[in-house]
Amino acid sequence: MNDMSRPSEVAETTDVKMSAQNVDVYYGDNHAIKDVSVDIADRTVTAFIGPSGCGKSTFLRCLNRMNDTIDICRVEGSIQLDGEDIYDKRVDPVQLRAKVGMVFQKPNPFPKSIYDNVAYGPRIHGLTRNRAELDEVVEKALRRAALWGEVKDRLSAPGTGLSGGQQQRLCIARAVATAPEVLLMDEPCSALDPIATAQVEELIDELRTNFSVVIVTHSMQQAARVSQRTAFFHLGDLVEFGETGQIFTNPQDPRTESYITGRIG
């Protein structure tokens, strides 16, 4: 597991995977996100922290156009993945979400077998040509989610029959099965016990060797443990963004310091 002493150049030497410029989000008349610009580095864990209702989950959902599903939501500004505008009219949101996967707060396996949960994405996107290839993709995804050893003898059992922590790892396996480039996680451990949380945190650290990971967390300790870069949101503003160790030990904005020390939030 990483700690606060991780060198700052981890993120600094990495290419930009996603870039958001001057992003505003409105829910009807409510201005939820105000002129946010942020670069998400490749193969790096970026944490979004801040008080409840500060906009961090709303902004996360902009990165794979999940806000498209909300009628009154309007997103302005530019968000690019590898230099291409994800809000361009020619971009298919379904294809985008295969590249930018998402894991939600509450484990939400489909009411299908463990195997079919993981095989779902590769099937609908036509990523495999035959059952042997699909078997290989499912095994690889379950191994990446550190779940293969626990479920390999019961792949036909329902995914909903797993423990909470296993269900969340199954959802991570489902997300990585389409070989995404970015993995978004919206408070993925908030419904889990401490042991399952530790397993998922360890998994996040391993996943960043292949993916760019963005995690929204209400736990500052978790952000400090798993991320290399941290963004602090407050009342819809991106107050401060930088190397995690610096944000937690030497914040530049008094609002960040107040949040870190528990005076606001």
ABEGO torsion letter per residue (X at the ends): XBBAABBAAAAAABBBABBBBGBBBBBEABBABBGBBBBBBBGBBBBBBEBBGAGAAAAAAAAAGAAAABAABBBBEBBBBGGBBAABAABBAAAAAAABBBBBABBBBBBBBAAAAAAAAAAAAGABABAAAAAAAAAAAAAAAGAAAAAAAAAABBAAABBAAAAAAAAAAAAAAAGBABBBBBGAAAABBAAAAAAAAAAAAAAAAABBBBBBBABAAAAAAABABBBBBBGGBBABBBBAAAAAABBABAAAAAAAAGABX
